[in-house]
Amino acid sequence: MAKVKIYLDPIGNTMNIWWDDPNKAYLAEEVDSPYSNDVVIKDKTGKPISLEIIGLFPKELNISEKITRLFGIKRDEPFLLTAQRPQA
């Protein structure tokens, strides 16, 4: 039985599901649907080996949306989260 790997990116609001080796990825195609903009990743033979689900979290849980609202950052600007150590 094949192992399935799941990668969750809360900042990018995506989830990748791999049921084959990610190194075999050759082609990425958007799903033809008016309801989603998910992506199917295929190997060189055209066999699907992964699915990327885009927009996984609702707006209330979307970290990118919260950062934009809290810090007033435009979506087209890069943003790097950093942590500061508390001063003693």
Contact map, one row per residue, 1 for C-alpha under 8 A:
1110000000000000000000000000000000000000000000000000000000000000000000000000000000000000
1111000000000000001100000000000000000000000000000000000000000000000000000000000000000000
1111100000000000001100000000000000000000000000000000000000000000000000000000000000000000
0111110000000000111100000000000000000000000000000000000000000000000000000000000000000000
0011111000000000111000000000000000000000000000000000000000000000000000000000000000000000
0001111100000011110000000000000000000000000000000000000000000000000000000000000000000000
0000111110000011100000000000000000000000000000000000000000000000000000000000000000000000
0000011111001111000000000000000000000000000000000000000000000000000000000000000000000000
0000001111111110000000000000000000000000000000000000000000000000000000000000000000000000
0000000111111100000000000000000000000000000000000000000000000110000000000000000000000000
0000000011111100000000000000000000000000000000000000000000000111000000000000000000000000
0000000011111100000000000000000000000000000000000000000000000001000000000000000000000000
0000000111111110000000000000000000000000000000000000011110000111000000000000000000000000
0000000111111111000000000000000000000000000000000001111100000000000000000000000000000000
0000011110001111100000000000000000000000000000000001110100000000000000000000000000000000
0000011100000111110000000000000000000000000000000111100000000000000000000000000000000000
0001111000000011111000000000000000000000000000000111000000000000000000000000000000000000
0001110000000001111111000000000000000000000000001110000000000000000000000000000000000000
0111100000000000111110000000000000000000000000001100000000000000000000000000000000000000
0111000000000000011111010000000000000000000000001100000000000000000000000000000000000000
0000000000000000011111111000000000000000000000001000000000000000000000000000000000000000
0000000000000000010111111000000000000000000000001100000000000000000000000000000000000000
0000000000000000000011111000000000000000000000000000000000000000000000000000000000000000
0000000000000000000111111100000000000000011100000000000000000000000000000000000000000000
0000000000000000000011111111000000000000111100001000000000000000000000000000000000000000
0000000000000000000000011111000000000000111100000000000000000000000000000000000000000000
0000000000000000000000001111100000000000111101000000000000000000000000000000000000000000
0000000000000000000000001111110000000011110000000000000000000000000000000000000000000000
0000000000000000000000000011111000000011110000000000000000000000000000000000000000000000
0000000000000000000000000001111100001111000000000000000000000000000000000000000000000000
0000000000000000000000000000111110011111000000000000000000000000000000000000000000000000
0000000000000000000000000000011111001000000000000000000000000000000000000000000000000000
0000000000000000000000000000001111111000000000000000000000000000000000000000000000000000
0000000000000000000000000000000111111000000000000000000000000000000000000000000000000000
0000000000000000000000000000000011111000000000000000000000000000000000000000000000000000
0000000000000000000000000000001011111100000000000000010000000000000000000000000000000000
0000000000000000000000000000011111111110000000000000110000000000000000000000000000000000
0000000000000000000000000000011000011111000000000011110000000000000000000000000000000000
0000000000000000000000000001111000001111100000000011110000000000000000000000000000000000
0000000000000000000000000001111000000111110000011111000000000000000000000000000000000000
0000000000000000000000001111100000000011111000011111000000000000000000000000000000000000
0000000000000000000000011111100000000001111111111100000000000000000000000000000000000000
0000000000000000000000011110000000000000111111111000000000000000000000000000000000000000
0000000000000000000000011110000000000000011111100000000000000000000000000000000000000000
0000000000000000000000000000000000000000011111100000000000000000000000000000000000000000
0000000000000000000000000010000000000000011111110000000000000000000000000000000000000000
0000000000000000000000000000000000000000011111111000000000000000000000000000000000000000
0000000000000000000000000000000000000001111001111110000000000000000000000000000000000000
0000000000000000011111001000000000000001111000111110000000000000000000000000000000000000
0000000000000001111101000000000000000001110000011111000000000000000000000000000000000000
0000000000000001110000000000000000000111100000011111100000000000000000000000000000000000
0000000000000111100000000000000000000111100000000111110000000000000000000000000000000000
0000000000000111000000000000000000001110000000000011111100000000000000000000000000000000
0000000000001110000000000000000000011110000000000001111100000000000000000000000000000000
0000000000001100000000000000000000000000000000000000111111000000000000000000000000000000
0000000000001110000000000000000000000000000000000000111111000000000000000000000000000000
0000000000001000000000000000000000000000000000000000001111111100000000000000000000000000
0000000000000000000000000000000000000000000000000000001111111100000000000000000000000000
0000000000000000000000000000000000000000000000000000000011111100100000000000000000000000
0000000000000000000000000000000000000000000000000000000011111100000000000000000000000000
0000000000000000000000000000000000000000000000000000000011111110010000000000000000000000
0000000001101000000000000000000000000000000000000000000011111111110000000000000000000000
0000000001101000000000000000000000000000000000000000000000001111111000000000000000000000
0000000000111000000000000000000000000000000000000000000000000111111100000000000000000000
0000000000000000000000000000000000000000000000000000000000100111111110000000000000000000
0000000000000000000000000000000000000000000000000000000000001111111111000000000000000000
0000000000000000000000000000000000000000000000000000000000000011111111111000000000000000
0000000000000000000000000000000000000000000000000000000000000001111111111110000000000000
0000000000000000000000000000000000000000000000000000000000000000111111111000000000000000
0000000000000000000000000000000000000000000000000000000000000000011111110000000000000000
0000000000000000000000000000000000000000000000000000000000000000001111111000000000000000
0000000000000000000000000000000000000000000000000000000000000000001111111100000000000000
0000000000000000000000000000000000000000000000000000000000000000001110111110101000000000
0000000000000000000000000000000000000000000000000000000000000000000100011111100000000000
0000000000000000000000000000000000000000000000000000000000000000000100001111110000000000
0000000000000000000000000000000000000000000000000000000000000000000000000111110000000000
0000000000000000000000000000000000000000000000000000000000000000000000001111111000000000
0000000000000000000000000000000000000000000000000000000000000000000000000011111100000000
0000000000000000000000000000000000000000000000000000000000000000000000001000111110000000
0000000000000000000000000000000000000000000000000000000000000000000000000000011111000000
0000000000000000000000000000000000000000000000000000000000000000000000000000001111100000
0000000000000000000000000000000000000000000000000000000000000000000000000000000111110000
0000000000000000000000000000000000000000000000000000000000000000000000000000000011111000
0000000000000000000000000000000000000000000000000000000000000000000000000000000001111100
0000000000000000000000000000000000000000000000000000000000000000000000000000000000111110
0000000000000000000000000000000000000000000000000000000000000000000000000000000000011111
0000000000000000000000000000000000000000000000000000000000000000000000000000000000001111
0000000000000000000000000000000000000000000000000000000000000000000000000000000000000111
